[in-house]
Amino acid sequence: MSQKAKGWLLVVAALAGLWLVRNGADTQLTPPAPASADAFAAGPGLLPGSPVADPLRPSAPVRITIPGIRVDAPMMRLGLGPDGSLDVPPAENTDIVGWYEDGPPPGAKGTAIVAGHVDNARGPSVFYDLGSMKKGSTVEVLRQDGRTAVFSVDAIEVYENEDFPDRRVYGASQHASLRLITCGGGFSPATGYEGNVVAYAHLTGVR
C-alpha cells in the first residue's frame, strides 16, 4: 500500500471516534475527565520546553507503559473493519492496547494511533485513567527492535462525537507523534460513551 493510500486511511479511520463508544460498558463508573489546565492553551503544539527526539526507523510496538496511571500492557495490531472504522481490541481482555498498523508505529516519523478500552461490563479497562494524565506525563513504548520510545504528553482533551476533530487527531506530523484514545464524555445507556479522550504526545528520548 502506498504512503498516500495509508494517509487516506488515517482520515477514514476518523470513524475510530465511534468504535470505543459502541463498546462502553453499561455501568455506574465515572472515568476521570481531563482537566482544562491540561488541554492545549492555544491550539495544537508541542509542550513548551520539552525536547524533541529524532524519529526512529519503523518497528512494531510490543508493550506500552504509562507510569503515571499504572499502565503496563501488551500491544496488538489493529486494522480497519469493513465499514472503514478502526478494529477494536477484544472487549473481554481488559489489559491490552491496540495500534493502527497501517499508520506509523510509535517512535517513527508521523502520527501513531493507539487505542484502548476505558471499561467493559466487569469494570475498568486499561485506559480507564487516561483522562487523569497531565501535561509532561511520560509514555514509554517498547518496540520489536529492542528500543524503547519515550514520549512526553503535550495535552489531554475530551471531545463529543459530533465535534471530534479528525484532522487534529489523525493529521500528519513532522515529528514522531503519538495519540492515545479511549472513551469519554457523557454516557448513554443506549449507545455508551458519547465522546473520546485523546492524549497527544511526542518523542522526547530513546533507550
C-alpha positions, -999 to +999 in steps of 0.1 A: +000+000+000+014+034-009+021+061+017-006+082+000-032+054+005-022+049+041-026+086+047-061+085+033-069+055+055-059+076+085-086+101+075-111+073+070-101+060+105-116+091+120-146+067+125-124+054+153-141+081+174-172+058+173-158+023+179-150+028+215-183+045+221-201+014+209-181-007+234-187+013+265-200-007+295-234-001+310-220+006+344-221+034+370-183+040+366-172+076+360-137+076+344-116+107+352-121+136+328-092+157+316-086+190+335-089+222+315-054+231+325-041+200+306-057+209+273-039+229+246-036+265+257-036+280+222-042+252+196-021+221+189+016+222+195+044+206+214+048+211+252+070+243+256+105+235+268+101+197+260+130+182+240+122+167+206+140+135+196+147+124+161+123+098+147+133+062+147+131+037+119+098+019+119+094-011+142+063-026+156+054-018+192+053-046+218+044-031+251+032+003+265+040+017+299+024+048+314+038+051+350+015+080+360-017+060+355-003+025+363-005+011+327+018-017+317+002-036+289+009-056+258+001-042+224-017-057+194-022-047+158-054-030+146-067-027+111-098-013+096-132-031+096-155-035+065-172-002+073-139+017+074-138+021+112-109+010+133-109-026+146-110-030+184-090-049+210-110-078+225-135-063+249-131-092+273-093-085+276-091-055+299-053-053+297-044-049+260-038-018+238-040-017+201-022+003+175-032+012+139-008-010+119-013+008+086-001+041+101+034+049+115+044+027+145+051+046+178+086+063+175+086+066+138+080+098+119+043+107+117+013+102+139+009+069+156-026+060+167-030+039+198-064+029+213-077+010+244-109+004+261-119+025+291-141-002+307-163-032+300-192-049+317-170-061+345-153-028+353-123-006+344-101-015+315-065-005+305-072+032+296-097+039+324-074+066+339-063+082+307-083+113+314-063+119+346-030+123+328-011+156+330+010+176+306+045+163+307+035+128+317+057+100+303+046+073+279+070+045+270+067+021+241+089-010+239+094-020+202+104-052+184+138-037+177+145-037+214+144+001+217+121+020+240+105+051+226+099+077+253+071+102+248+061+133+267+024+143+268+016+177+252-021+179+261-051+158+270-085+167+256-121+153+255-144+156+225-180+148+220-186+126+189-202+153+168-172+176+175-144+151+171-115+169+154-104+144+128-076+164+113-062+175+147-061+139+160-051+120+129-033+146+108+003+142+097+032+152+119+068+162+111+078+147+144+073+112+159+039+119+174+016+097+194-022+097+201-037+077+229-075+073+225-103+059+247-139+066+255-150+097+275-175+124+278-211+117+287-226+082+289-259+069+274-273+035+285-285+031+249-253+040+230-225+040+255-200+068+258-207+099+238-172+111+232-135+103+234-105+113+255-073+119+234-038+123+248-013+140+225+024+132+229+057+135+210+090+116+211+115+130+236+140+102+240+151+067+232+165+039+254 
